[in-house]
Amino acid sequence: MIDNIKHINDYNLVHKYLCGDDAAGEQLYAALYPVLKGFIYNNSRAKK
């Protein structure tokens, strides 16, 4: 099943975080924050 996962690194980070590895959670957050920020900006009414 894991062989078919598109973003295996993200999967591994989530798994490590859920097992108590806070550093993995921070790494995942750092990688995904710019994407999330862009998504929110592009879908908000606050755009200029």
C-alpha positions as CSV (number, residue, x, y, z in Angstrom):
1,M,0.0,0.0,0.0
2,I,2.8,2.5,0.9
3,D,4.4,1.9,-2.5
4,N,1.4,3.6,-4.2
5,I,1.5,6.8,-2.2
6,K,2.4,9.8,-4.3
7,H,4.0,11.9,-1.5
8,I,5.8,9.2,0.5
9,N,8.0,11.8,2.4
10,D,4.9,13.6,3.6
11,Y,3.3,10.3,4.6
12,N,6.4,9.4,6.6
13,L,6.5,12.7,8.3
14,V,2.9,12.5,9.3
15,H,3.5,9.0,10.6
16,K,6.5,10.0,12.7
17,Y,4.6,13.0,14.0
18,L,1.7,10.9,15.1
19,C,4.2,8.6,16.9
20,G,5.5,11.5,18.9
21,D,8.3,13.0,16.8
22,D,7.7,16.7,17.1
23,A,10.6,17.6,14.8
24,A,8.8,15.7,12.0
25,G,5.7,17.8,12.6
26,E,7.7,21.0,12.4
27,Q,9.3,19.8,9.2
28,L,6.0,19.0,7.6
29,Y,4.5,22.3,8.7
30,A,7.5,24.2,7.2
31,A,7.1,22.4,3.9
32,L,3.4,22.9,3.6
33,Y,2.9,26.4,5.1
34,P,3.8,28.3,1.9
35,V,1.3,26.1,-0.1
36,L,-1.4,26.6,2.5
37,K,-0.7,30.3,2.7
38,G,-1.0,30.7,-1.1
39,F,-4.2,28.7,-1.2
40,I,-5.8,30.8,1.5
41,Y,-4.7,34.0,-0.1
42,N,-5.9,33.0,-3.6
43,N,-9.3,31.9,-2.2
44,S,-9.9,34.9,0.1
45,R,-11.7,38.1,-0.6
46,A,-8.8,40.1,0.8
47,K,-7.0,40.0,-2.6
48,K,-6.1,43.4,-4.0
